[in-house]
Amino acid sequence: MQIHELDVVKLKNGESGTVLEIFNENAFMIEISDEKGQTISMPVVKADDIAEITYHYN
C-alpha cells in the first residue's frame, strides 16, 4: 500500500484521518477530526495500524 501526504486513511481501530507527514515507510502523522473539522488528535501511527486508504490525494 503506497501512502502519500494528504491521503485519508482508515485505521484498524475504526478511526479515519488525513496523513499530514510521512516520517518513513512505516511511520505517519495523521490528523483525526470531528464532524465539524476540529482536530481531535494527531497521532503517529505505524503502517500496520492502517487498514486502508479511503481517499488518494492526487
PyMOL Python script that loads the backbone (N, CA, C, O; Angstrom):
from pymol import cmd

cmd.read_pdbstr("""\
ATOM      1  N   MET A   1       0.852  -1.169   0.000  1.00  0.00           N
ATOM      2  CA  MET A   1       0.000   0.000   0.000  1.00  0.00           C
ATOM      3  C   MET A   1       0.901   1.236   0.000  1.00  0.00           C
ATOM      4  O   MET A   1       1.730   1.400   0.895  1.00  0.00           O
ATOM      5  N   GLN A   2       0.743   2.095  -0.990  1.00  0.00           N
ATOM      6  CA  GLN A   2       1.547   3.312  -1.116  1.00  0.00           C
ATOM      7  C   GLN A   2       0.768   4.487  -0.523  1.00  0.00           C
ATOM      8  O   GLN A   2      -0.258   4.891  -1.070  1.00  0.00           O
ATOM      9  N   ILE A   3       1.249   5.029   0.582  1.00  0.00           N
ATOM     10  CA  ILE A   3       0.568   6.111   1.289  1.00  0.00           C
ATOM     11  C   ILE A   3       1.314   7.416   1.033  1.00  0.00           C
ATOM     12  O   ILE A   3       2.541   7.477   1.117  1.00  0.00           O
ATOM     13  N   HIS A   4       0.539   8.466   0.717  1.00  0.00           N
ATOM     14  CA  HIS A   4       1.102   9.784   0.437  1.00  0.00           C
ATOM     15  C   HIS A   4       0.504  10.817   1.385  1.00  0.00           C
ATOM     16  O   HIS A   4      -0.551  10.600   1.980  1.00  0.00           O
ATOM     17  N   GLU A   5       1.210  11.960   1.515  1.00  0.00           N
ATOM     18  CA  GLU A   5       0.678  13.057   2.310  1.00  0.00           C
ATOM     19  C   GLU A   5      -0.675  13.479   1.746  1.00  0.00           C
ATOM     20  O   GLU A   5      -0.872  13.517   0.531  1.00  0.00           O
ATOM     21  N   LEU A   6      -1.593  13.791   2.638  1.00  0.00           N
ATOM     22  CA  LEU A   6      -2.964  14.230   2.372  1.00  0.00           C
ATOM     23  C   LEU A   6      -3.906  13.116   1.940  1.00  0.00           C
ATOM     24  O   LEU A   6      -5.073  13.377   1.650  1.00  0.00           O
ATOM     25  N   ASP A   7      -3.417  11.864   1.892  1.00  0.00           N
ATOM     26  CA  ASP A   7      -4.328  10.732   1.725  1.00  0.00           C
ATOM     27  C   ASP A   7      -5.169  10.608   2.997  1.00  0.00           C
ATOM     28  O   ASP A   7      -4.719  10.974   4.082  1.00  0.00           O
ATOM     29  N   VAL A   8      -6.375  10.097   2.859  1.00  0.00           N
ATOM     30  CA  VAL A   8      -7.218   9.811   4.013  1.00  0.00           C
ATOM     31  C   VAL A   8      -7.164   8.305   4.239  1.00  0.00           C
ATOM     32  O   VAL A   8      -7.376   7.510   3.323  1.00  0.00           O
ATOM     33  N   VAL A   9      -6.875   7.937   5.485  1.00  0.00           N
ATOM     34  CA  VAL A   9      -6.733   6.523   5.810  1.00  0.00           C
ATOM     35  C   VAL A   9      -7.697   6.128   6.916  1.00  0.00           C
ATOM     36  O   VAL A   9      -8.076   6.945   7.755  1.00  0.00           O
ATOM     37  N   LYS A  10      -8.086   4.858   6.901  1.00  0.00           N
ATOM     38  CA  LYS A  10      -8.894   4.290   7.984  1.00  0.00           C
ATOM     39  C   LYS A  10      -7.985   3.394   8.803  1.00  0.00           C
ATOM     40  O   LYS A  10      -7.311   2.511   8.271  1.00  0.00           O
ATOM     41  N   LEU A  11      -7.977   3.633  10.098  1.00  0.00           N
ATOM     42  CA  LEU A  11      -7.158   2.829  10.990  1.00  0.00           C
ATOM     43  C   LEU A  11      -7.896   1.560  11.385  1.00  0.00           C
ATOM     44  O   LEU A  11      -9.119   1.477  11.273  1.00  0.00           O
ATOM     45  N   LYS A  12      -7.148   0.586  11.843  1.00  0.00           N
ATOM     46  CA  LYS A  12      -7.750  -0.679  12.269  1.00  0.00           C
ATOM     47  C   LYS A  12      -8.668  -0.508  13.471  1.00  0.00           C
ATOM     48  O   LYS A  12      -9.524  -1.358  13.714  1.00  0.00           O
ATOM     49  N   ASN A  13      -8.505   0.590  14.239  1.00  0.00           N
ATOM     50  CA  ASN A  13      -9.388   0.834  15.379  1.00  0.00           C
ATOM     51  C   ASN A  13     -10.680   1.534  14.966  1.00  0.00           C
ATOM     52  O   ASN A  13     -11.513   1.843  15.818  1.00  0.00           O
ATOM     53  N   GLY A  14     -10.858   1.789  13.653  1.00  0.00           N
ATOM     54  CA  GLY A  14     -12.088   2.378  13.144  1.00  0.00           C
ATOM     55  C   GLY A  14     -12.033   3.874  12.891  1.00  0.00           C
ATOM     56  O   GLY A  14     -12.904   4.418  12.211  1.00  0.00           O
ATOM     57  N   GLU A  15     -11.020   4.550  13.428  1.00  0.00           N
ATOM     58  CA  GLU A  15     -10.891   5.985  13.206  1.00  0.00           C
ATOM     59  C   GLU A  15     -10.355   6.264  11.804  1.00  0.00           C
ATOM     60  O   GLU A  15      -9.655   5.438  11.218  1.00  0.00           O
ATOM     61  N   SER A  16     -10.695   7.442  11.275  1.00  0.00           N
ATOM     62  CA  SER A  16     -10.168   7.869   9.982  1.00  0.00           C
ATOM     63  C   SER A  16      -9.434   9.187  10.168  1.00  0.00           C
ATOM     64  O   SER A  16      -9.776   9.982  11.043  1.00  0.00           O
ATOM     65  N   GLY A  17      -8.428   9.408   9.343  1.00  0.00           N
ATOM     66  CA  GLY A  17      -7.674  10.652   9.442  1.00  0.00           C
ATOM     67  C   GLY A  17      -6.895  10.938   8.178  1.00  0.00           C
ATOM     68  O   GLY A  17      -6.754  10.086   7.300  1.00  0.00           O
ATOM     69  N   THR A  18      -6.394  12.154   8.108  1.00  0.00           N
ATOM     70  CA  THR A  18      -5.609  12.623   6.963  1.00  0.00           C
ATOM     71  C   THR A  18      -4.129  12.529   7.289  1.00  0.00           C
ATOM     72  O   THR A  18      -3.702  12.942   8.367  1.00  0.00           O
ATOM     73  N   VAL A  19      -3.347  11.989   6.367  1.00  0.00           N
ATOM     74  CA  VAL A  19      -1.902  11.880   6.553  1.00  0.00           C
ATOM     75  C   VAL A  19      -1.284  13.270   6.394  1.00  0.00           C
ATOM     76  O   VAL A  19      -1.377  13.876   5.327  1.00  0.00           O
ATOM     77  N   LEU A  20      -0.657  13.770   7.452  1.00  0.00           N
ATOM     78  CA  LEU A  20      -0.032  15.083   7.414  1.00  0.00           C
ATOM     79  C   LEU A  20       1.461  15.020   7.145  1.00  0.00           C
ATOM     80  O   LEU A  20       2.027  15.907   6.506  1.00  0.00           O
ATOM     81  N   GLU A  21       2.087  13.971   7.637  1.00  0.00           N
ATOM     82  CA  GLU A  21       3.544  13.856   7.480  1.00  0.00           C
ATOM     83  C   GLU A  21       3.934  12.387   7.412  1.00  0.00           C
ATOM     84  O   GLU A  21       3.371  11.537   8.102  1.00  0.00           O
ATOM     85  N   ILE A  22       4.902  12.121   6.571  1.00  0.00           N
ATOM     86  CA  ILE A  22       5.448  10.765   6.444  1.00  0.00           C
ATOM     87  C   ILE A  22       6.885  10.816   6.963  1.00  0.00           C
ATOM     88  O   ILE A  22       7.734  11.505   6.399  1.00  0.00           O
ATOM     89  N   PHE A  23       7.141  10.089   8.027  1.00  0.00           N
ATOM     90  CA  PHE A  23       8.481  10.061   8.615  1.00  0.00           C
ATOM     91  C   PHE A  23       9.370   9.044   7.904  1.00  0.00           C
ATOM     92  O   PHE A  23      10.549   9.300   7.656  1.00  0.00           O
ATOM     93  N   ASN A  24       8.801   7.906   7.585  1.00  0.00           N
ATOM     94  CA  ASN A  24       9.469   6.866   6.797  1.00  0.00           C
ATOM     95  C   ASN A  24       8.376   5.939   6.289  1.00  0.00           C
ATOM     96  O   ASN A  24       7.196   6.233   6.481  1.00  0.00           O
ATOM     97  N   GLU A  25       8.723   4.843   5.654  1.00  0.00           N
ATOM     98  CA  GLU A  25       7.704   3.966   5.077  1.00  0.00           C
ATOM     99  C   GLU A  25       6.834   3.266   6.119  1.00  0.00           C
ATOM    100  O   GLU A  25       5.875   2.578   5.769  1.00  0.00           O
ATOM    101  N   ASN A  26       7.169   3.442   7.396  1.00  0.00           N
ATOM    102  CA  ASN A  26       6.416   2.761   8.448  1.00  0.00           C
ATOM    103  C   ASN A  26       5.849   3.689   9.515  1.00  0.00           C
ATOM    104  O   ASN A  26       5.241   3.204  10.469  1.00  0.00           O
ATOM    105  N   ALA A  27       6.021   5.003   9.395  1.00  0.00           N
ATOM    106  CA  ALA A  27       5.551   5.927  10.433  1.00  0.00           C
ATOM    107  C   ALA A  27       4.924   7.164   9.799  1.00  0.00           C
ATOM    108  O   ALA A  27       5.530   7.838   8.967  1.00  0.00           O
ATOM    109  N   PHE A  28       3.681   7.442  10.222  1.00  0.00           N
ATOM    110  CA  PHE A  28       2.900   8.522   9.629  1.00  0.00           C
ATOM    111  C   PHE A  28       2.210   9.330  10.719  1.00  0.00           C
ATOM    112  O   PHE A  28       1.667   8.756  11.664  1.00  0.00           O
ATOM    113  N   MET A  29       2.223  10.669  10.597  1.00  0.00           N
ATOM    114  CA  MET A  29       1.430  11.504  11.485  1.00  0.00           C
ATOM    115  C   MET A  29       0.106  11.763  10.775  1.00  0.00           C
ATOM    116  O   MET A  29       0.076  12.217   9.631  1.00  0.00           O
ATOM    117  N   ILE A  30      -0.985  11.466  11.473  1.00  0.00           N
ATOM    118  CA  ILE A  30      -2.289  11.721  10.875  1.00  0.00           C
ATOM    119  C   ILE A  30      -3.095  12.662  11.768  1.00  0.00           C
ATOM    120  O   ILE A  30      -2.888  12.721  12.980  1.00  0.00           O
ATOM    121  N   GLU A  31      -4.005  13.385  11.154  1.00  0.00           N
ATOM    122  CA  GLU A  31      -4.908  14.262  11.883  1.00  0.00           C
ATOM    123  C   GLU A  31      -6.288  13.622  11.896  1.00  0.00           C
ATOM    124  O   GLU A  31      -6.856  13.315  10.848  1.00  0.00           O
ATOM    125  N   ILE A  32      -6.813  13.427  13.085  1.00  0.00           N
ATOM    126  CA  ILE A  32      -8.160  12.890  13.248  1.00  0.00           C
ATOM    127  C   ILE A  32      -9.045  14.057  13.686  1.00  0.00           C
ATOM    128  O   ILE A  32      -8.763  14.722  14.683  1.00  0.00           O
ATOM    129  N   SER A  33     -10.120  14.296  12.929  1.00  0.00           N
ATOM    130  CA  SER A  33     -11.002  15.437  13.182  1.00  0.00           C
ATOM    131  C   SER A  33     -12.420  14.966  13.469  1.00  0.00           C
ATOM    132  O   SER A  33     -12.814  13.856  13.111  1.00  0.00           O
ATOM    133  N   ASP A  34     -13.184  15.854  14.134  1.00  0.00           N
ATOM    134  CA  ASP A  34     -14.596  15.556  14.350  1.00  0.00           C
ATOM    135  C   ASP A  34     -15.407  16.003  13.139  1.00  0.00           C
ATOM    136  O   ASP A  34     -14.840  16.482  12.157  1.00  0.00           O
ATOM    137  N   GLU A  35     -16.735  15.849  13.202  1.00  0.00           N
ATOM    138  CA  GLU A  35     -17.595  16.172  12.071  1.00  0.00           C
ATOM    139  C   GLU A  35     -17.612  17.669  11.745  1.00  0.00           C
ATOM    140  O   GLU A  35     -18.036  18.055  10.655  1.00  0.00           O
ATOM    141  N   LYS A  36     -17.157  18.514  12.672  1.00  0.00           N
ATOM    142  CA  LYS A  36     -17.083  19.960  12.434  1.00  0.00           C
ATOM    143  C   LYS A  36     -15.718  20.385  11.896  1.00  0.00           C
ATOM    144  O   LYS A  36     -15.496  21.561  11.610  1.00  0.00           O
ATOM    145  N   GLY A  37     -14.810  19.424  11.760  1.00  0.00           N
ATOM    146  CA  GLY A  37     -13.477  19.724  11.255  1.00  0.00           C
ATOM    147  C   GLY A  37     -12.472  20.119  12.320  1.00  0.00           C
ATOM    148  O   GLY A  37     -11.348  20.508  12.000  1.00  0.00           O
ATOM    149  N   GLN A  38     -12.864  20.022  13.585  1.00  0.00           N
ATOM    150  CA  GLN A  38     -11.955  20.343  14.682  1.00  0.00           C
ATOM    151  C   GLN A  38     -11.044  19.156  14.959  1.00  0.00           C
ATOM    152  O   GLN A  38     -11.499  18.014  15.030  1.00  0.00           O
ATOM    153  N   THR A  39      -9.763  19.434  15.115  1.00  0.00           N
ATOM    154  CA  THR A  39      -8.796  18.371  15.369  1.00  0.00           C
ATOM    155  C   THR A  39      -9.054  17.729  16.732  1.00  0.00           C
ATOM    156  O   THR A  39      -9.177  18.410  17.750  1.00  0.00           O
ATOM    157  N   ILE A  40      -9.132  16.400  16.717  1.00  0.00           N
ATOM    158  CA  ILE A  40      -9.291  15.629  17.949  1.00  0.00           C
ATOM    159  C   ILE A  40      -7.927  15.161  18.439  1.00  0.00           C
ATOM    160  O   ILE A  40      -7.609  15.261  19.624  1.00  0.00           O
ATOM    161  N   SER A  41      -7.124  14.644  17.502  1.00  0.00           N
ATOM    162  CA  SER A  41      -5.787  14.167  17.862  1.00  0.00           C
ATOM    163  C   SER A  41      -4.913  14.111  16.616  1.00  0.00           C
ATOM    164  O   SER A  41      -5.402  14.140  15.487  1.00  0.00           O
ATOM    165  N   MET A  42      -3.619  14.033  16.850  1.00  0.00           N
ATOM    166  CA  MET A  42      -2.645  13.938  15.770  1.00  0.00           C
ATOM    167  C   MET A  42      -1.618  12.855  16.113  1.00  0.00           C
ATOM    168  O   MET A  42      -0.456  13.159  16.385  1.00  0.00           O
ATOM    169  N   PRO A  43      -2.048  11.598  16.100  1.00  0.00           N
ATOM    170  CA  PRO A  43      -1.134  10.519  16.478  1.00  0.00           C
ATOM    171  C   PRO A  43      -0.134  10.181  15.369  1.00  0.00           C
ATOM    172  O   PRO A  43      -0.373  10.430  14.188  1.00  0.00           O
ATOM    173  N   VAL A  44       0.974   9.614  15.786  1.00  0.00           N
ATOM    174  CA  VAL A  44       1.903   8.988  14.846  1.00  0.00           C
ATOM    175  C   VAL A  44       1.563   7.508  14.864  1.00  0.00           C
ATOM    176  O   VAL A  44       1.576   6.867  15.914  1.00  0.00           O
ATOM    177  N   VAL A  45       1.260   6.974  13.689  1.00  0.00           N
ATOM    178  CA  VAL A  45       0.848   5.575  13.590  1.00  0.00           C
ATOM    179  C   VAL A  45       1.809   4.799  12.700  1.00  0.00           C
ATOM    180  O   VAL A  45       2.492   5.369  11.849  1.00  0.00           O
ATOM    181  N   LYS A  46       1.848   3.507  12.909  1.00  0.00           N
ATOM    182  CA  LYS A  46       2.647   2.608  12.079  1.00  0.00           C
ATOM    183  C   LYS A  46       1.816   2.146  10.888  1.00  0.00           C
ATOM    184  O   LYS A  46       0.586   2.184  10.928  1.00  0.00           O
ATOM    185  N   ALA A  47       2.477   1.721   9.855  1.00  0.00           N
ATOM    186  CA  ALA A  47       1.782   1.210   8.672  1.00  0.00           C
ATOM    187  C   ALA A  47       0.866   0.055   9.045  1.00  0.00           C
ATOM    188  O   ALA A  47      -0.199  -0.102   8.447  1.00  0.00           O
ATOM    189  N   ASP A  48       1.256  -0.752  10.014  1.00  0.00           N
ATOM    190  CA  ASP A  48       0.442  -1.888  10.452  1.00  0.00           C
ATOM    191  C   ASP A  48      -0.878  -1.456  11.099  1.00  0.00           C
ATOM    192  O   ASP A  48      -1.813  -2.251  11.192  1.00  0.00           O
ATOM    193  N   ASP A  49      -0.955  -0.191  11.548  1.00  0.00           N
ATOM    194  CA  ASP A  49      -2.175   0.322  12.171  1.00  0.00           C
ATOM    195  C   ASP A  49      -3.205   0.767  11.134  1.00  0.00           C
ATOM    196  O   ASP A  49      -4.362   1.010  11.479  1.00  0.00           O
ATOM    197  N   ILE A  50      -2.802   0.876   9.874  1.00  0.00           N
ATOM    198  CA  ILE A  50      -3.675   1.382   8.814  1.00  0.00           C
ATOM    199  C   ILE A  50      -4.358   0.216   8.113  1.00  0.00           C
ATOM    200  O   ILE A  50      -3.708  -0.698   7.605  1.00  0.00           O
ATOM    201  N   ALA A  51      -5.693   0.272   8.099  1.00  0.00           N
ATOM    202  CA  ALA A  51      -6.469  -0.788   7.452  1.00  0.00           C
ATOM    203  C   ALA A  51      -6.579  -0.556   5.954  1.00  0.00           C
ATOM    204  O   ALA A  51      -6.449  -1.495   5.168  1.00  0.00           O
ATOM    205  N   GLU A  52      -6.823   0.716   5.544  1.00  0.00           N
ATOM    206  CA  GLU A  52      -6.990   1.006   4.132  1.00  0.00           C
ATOM    207  C   GLU A  52      -6.843   2.499   3.868  1.00  0.00           C
ATOM    208  O   GLU A  52      -6.951   3.328   4.772  1.00  0.00           O
ATOM    209  N   ILE A  53      -6.596   2.809   2.615  1.00  0.00           N
ATOM    210  CA  ILE A  53      -6.622   4.201   2.157  1.00  0.00           C
ATOM    211  C   ILE A  53      -8.018   4.432   1.595  1.00  0.00           C
ATOM    212  O   ILE A  53      -8.441   3.735   0.673  1.00  0.00           O
ATOM    213  N   THR A  54      -8.733   5.407   2.147  1.00  0.00           N
ATOM    214  CA  THR A  54     -10.096   5.650   1.684  1.00  0.00           C
ATOM    215  C   THR A  54     -10.174   6.781   0.671  1.00  0.00           C
ATOM    216  O   THR A  54     -11.181   6.913  -0.025  1.00  0.00           O
ATOM    217  N   TYR A  55      -9.118   7.609   0.575  1.00  0.00           N
ATOM    218  CA  TYR A  55      -9.071   8.682  -0.409  1.00  0.00           C
ATOM    219  C   TYR A  55      -7.618   8.937  -0.765  1.00  0.00           C
ATOM    220  O   TYR A  55      -6.789   9.173   0.113  1.00  0.00           O
ATOM    221  N   HIS A  56      -7.312   8.890  -2.046  1.00  0.00           N
ATOM    222  CA  HIS A  56      -5.963   9.212  -2.537  1.00  0.00           C
ATOM    223  C   HIS A  56      -5.935  10.664  -2.969  1.00  0.00           C
ATOM    224  O   HIS A  56      -6.699  11.067  -3.846  1.00  0.00           O
ATOM    225  N   TYR A  57      -5.059  11.454  -2.359  1.00  0.00           N
ATOM    226  CA  TYR A  57      -4.899  12.844  -2.781  1.00  0.00           C
ATOM    227  C   TYR A  57      -4.000  12.861  -3.998  1.00  0.00           C
ATOM    228  O   TYR A  57      -2.820  12.519  -3.928  1.00  0.00           O
ATOM    229  N   ASN A  58      -4.575  13.261  -5.102  1.00  0.00           N
ATOM    230  CA  ASN A  58      -3.848  13.399  -6.372  1.00  0.00           C
ATOM    231  C   ASN A  58      -3.134  12.153  -6.716  1.00  0.00           C
ATOM    232  O   ASN A  58      -2.470  12.087  -7.751  1.00  0.00           O
TER     233      ASN A  58
END
""", "prot")
cmd.dss("prot")
cmd.show_as("cartoon", "prot")
cmd.util.cbc("prot")
cmd.orient("prot")
